[in-house]
Amino acid sequence: MTDLQAIRDQFPAIDGETVYLDSAATTQKPQAVIDCITHYYRNQNANVHRGTHSLTALATSRFESARETVARFINASSEKEIIWTRGATEALNLIAQTYARNQLQPGDEILVSEMEHHANIVPWQIVAEQTGAKVVKVPMGEGCQFNLDAFRALINSHTKIVAVAQVTNVTGTVLPLNDIIAITRANSQAVVVVDGAQGVVHQRTNVQTLDADFYVFSGHKLYARGYWRTVWQASPTRSNATMAWWRKNGRKGLV
Ligand SMILES: Cc1ncc(COP(=O)(O)O)c(C=O)c1O
């Protein structure tokens, strides 16, 4: 049996009487994470990738090993596929501006479900306005389910991006990603962007079997310190979706 008290005991912020029911927004942090952050600032703080002294070397090595840990967590084929961002919101904007903006033409379509978080709608509306493309929404099915028939009817050769959640924060619906991706591949050349911000918390995610082009999620909903999030980008051998340079700091994406 799960020892709930032992789990509660790991979270100083919910010690005592507090009941916290907002983990979908952000999780409280366990003592191990708090200790790790404190240890870092007390002993290892330095600029990453920008120095020659030993603290920089240590900080850089820990920073890069975190990328390997995240790659393993979602079964990416290489840590080079992992890009740090400040938010799932920023990650989706990054894809919109560094991939979609260069690719979309007037008349192209971006398919999003009606159940998306605004972070997975607004970046597409902005890039649609910039390029003359159009955002098309897939209406919700009965019982708040994803409407696969409507999706099948809407996808066509003009569809260049399909952007859907793994699990929606709006209704809690688990989207049938395998079906969505199979239908996309069979009927279009569209790139698939999956917003895993809620899904990664509840499902084991294997980006290699998922077969999306981009997968985005938030560390702060997974007990990590605030404000690190991730974009996974499929390797060039799996996907043609290449991102343009951004802020030119030596890596694609931000860091
Ligand atoms: C499904 C979904 N996508 C995106 C986001 C935005 O995440 P972030 O706060 O990391 O920008 C959230 C936040 O609640 C979410 O639930």
The ligand as an SDF file (V2000), in Angstrom:
LIG
                    3D

 16 16  0  0  0  0  0  0  0  0999 V2000
   -1.9870   21.7300  -21.5160 C   0  0  0  0  0  0  0  0  0  0  0  0
   -1.1050   22.8880  -21.1310 C   0  0  0  0  0  0  0  0  0  0  0  0
   -0.2870   23.4290  -22.0680 N   0  0  0  0  0  0  0  0  0  0  0  0
    0.5310   24.4640  -21.7780 C   0  0  0  0  0  0  0  0  0  0  0  0
    0.5580   25.0230  -20.5320 C   0  0  0  0  0  0  0  0  0  0  0  0
    1.4910   26.1760  -20.2660 C   0  0  0  0  0  0  0  0  0  0  0  0
    2.5810   25.7270  -19.5210 O   0  0  0  0  0  0  0  0  0  0  0  0
    3.7360   26.6900  -18.9820 P   0  0  0  0  0  0  0  0  0  0  0  0
    3.2290   27.2630  -17.6940 O   0  0  0  0  0  0  0  0  0  0  0  0
    4.8980   25.7810  -18.7770 O   0  0  0  0  0  0  0  0  0  0  0  0
    4.0060   27.7440  -20.0030 O   0  0  0  0  0  0  0  0  0  0  0  0
   -0.2660   24.5140  -19.5100 C   0  0  0  0  0  0  0  0  0  0  0  0
   -0.2650   25.1070  -18.1680 C   0  0  0  0  0  0  0  0  0  0  0  0
   -1.1030   24.8620  -17.3450 O   0  0  0  0  0  0  0  0  0  0  0  0
   -1.1230   23.4060  -19.8280 C   0  0  0  0  0  0  0  0  0  0  0  0
   -1.9250   22.8700  -18.9010 O   0  0  0  0  0  0  0  0  0  0  0  0
  1  2  1  0
  2  3  1  0
  2 15  2  0
  3  4  2  0
  4  5  1  0
  5  6  1  0
  5 12  2  0
  6  7  1  0
  7  8  1  0
  8  9  2  0
  8 10  1  0
  8 11  1  0
 12 13  1  0
 12 15  1  0
 13 14  2  0
 15 16  1  0
M  END
$$$$
